[in-house]
Amino acid sequence: MEAAGEAEVLAWMDQALDMAKEALEKGEVPVGCLLVHNGQVVGRGRNEVNETKNATRHAEMVAIDQVLDWCKQHNRDYTEVFAHSVLFVTVEPCIMCAAALRLMKIPLVIYGCRNERFGGCGSVLSISSDDMVDSGEPFECISGYRAKEAVEMLKAFYRQENPNAPKSKVRKKDRRN
């Protein structure tokens, strides 16, 4: 897919942010994404980890599954579709998702903010570009689109209590003196 113009990228990122807002409303870490093939959204995803109790249901994995279903329905070769698609995602893909994107041979990922804790596109590891055995071709990453909005949503999520988070094991100090 040819590089999209600035206005087009921002429009796709707006849709990814809508998916992230949906995730936030469902009590999920607010990450949303779109997989675009020839100017058409063929997969969209938002985090579904808490909802499904499945740690692999990150937005990118959900979108990949949707593309695989789309390819079956339209009798298309998924390898050709992924090879000519762009992923627009609100937050830098984590290490797991970056590895999946590379294995699916998605050539370009455009994302909002960096993922300083789990980022697989340079923040923690460079899964997107490192030399790795049998892992497909590296993919290009472009960051910074709608980053401020993505960060604000993440802050909103982390300000609220996550009902699915494990209970703290830190003991309270005995206050008797």
N, C-alpha and C positions, 0 to 999 in steps of 0.2 A: 504494500500500500504506500502510495506517495505521502510525503510529509504533509500533514494538514496545515492549513493556515491558522494563525493565532485565534481568530474569532471562532473557527470550527473547533479547535482544541478546547477553548473555554466553554463552548456549548456542550461538548461531550462531558467535560468535567462537571458542569452544572448538573447533568443527569446522574453522574456518579455520586455527587454530593446528595442528590435526592435519595439515592439508595442508602447512603450513609445515615441520613436523617431517619429513614425508615428503620434501620438497624437500631439507632439510638432510642427510638420510640418503643422498640421491642425489648429494650434492656440489653442490647448487644454492644460490643465495642463498635463505634460508628465508623465502619469502613464499607465503602461501596465501590463497585466497578462495572465497567462495560467492556465487552469484547466487540470490536467493530470490524466488519469485513466488507470491503467495497462500499463504504458509506452506510452500511446497514448494521444495526445492533443485532448480533446473533446470540449473544449471551449477556446476562446481567446478573450481578450477585451482590449480596450483602452478607455480613457475618451472621451465621446461624448457630454458633457454637453453644451458647447457653440454651437456646430454644430446643436444639436437638440432642444436647448432652454429648456432642461429638466434636472433639477438639480439632478435627480436620476440616470442619465446615466454615473455612474462611471465605471471604467474598470471592477471591480469585478461583478457589476450588469449585464453588457453586456455579460461577460463570463458565468454567471449563466444562462442567457436567451439562450445562444448558447448551453449549455449542455442540457437544457430542450428540445430544438429543436432536438438535436442529439439523445436524448433518444426516442423521438417520432418516428424519422426516422428509428431507429434501434430496435424498439419495446423493449426497456429496461426500467426497473423500476428506475426512477431518484433517489429514496431514496437509492437504492443499489449502484448506480454509484457515487453519492456524498459521501457516507460513505466510499468509497474506492478510493478517489481522493485526490490529493495534489494541493493546489493553490500556484503558484509562482507569486509574484507581486513585482514591483519595489519599492513601497512605502508602509509602514505600512497601512493597511486598516483603513479608517475612522470609526467613531462610527457607522454610518448607515451600512456600508459594513460589519463590524465585526459582527453586529447583524444578518445580512442576512446570512453570512457564518455559523454562529452558528445555526441559524434556519434550514439551509440546511444540517446540521450535517457533514460539511467538517472537517475531523479530524486534518489536518496539513496545516499550512500556513507558507511558507518560503518567507521572504521579504527582500528587500534591506535596505533602510534607514528608520529611525523613522519619524513619523509625529507628530511633537511637538505641532501643533495647533489643530488637529482633531483626533489623533490616538486612535483607539479602542482596541489596543493590548498592552496597558501598558503605552503609552506616556501621554495620557490624562485620559482615562478610561480603565478598563480591562474587556471589554465585552467578550473577549476570555476566561477568566478564573473566573470571579466573579460568586458567587452564585446568580442565578436569577430564578424567578418563571417561569415555563413552557417555557423555552428558549432552550431546547436541552442541549446536553453535551458540556462541555468546549472543546476548541480545542487548540492544541499545536502550538506555534509560535516560529520560528527560524529566527533571524534577522541577518543582516550584509552582506548578499551575494550581491555583486556588488553595495554596498551602495554608494561608491564614484561616480560611473557613474550616479546613480540615482540622487544624490544631484547636480551634475554638470548640468544635464538636467533641474532640477527644477530651478536652478539659471539662466540658459539661458532663461527659460520661464519668470521668474519674472523681468529680465532685459528689456524685450521687453514690449511694451504697449499692454495691453489686450483690444481689441476693444469692448469686451462685458462687461467690468467692468463698474459699475455705475459711473457717473460723480462725481467728488469731490464736496462736499457741503461746503468745507472750503472757507470762503470768503477771497479774496485777500485784504490786507491792503491798504487803500487809501494812495498813495504816495505824495499827495499834502501837502506841508509844508508852 
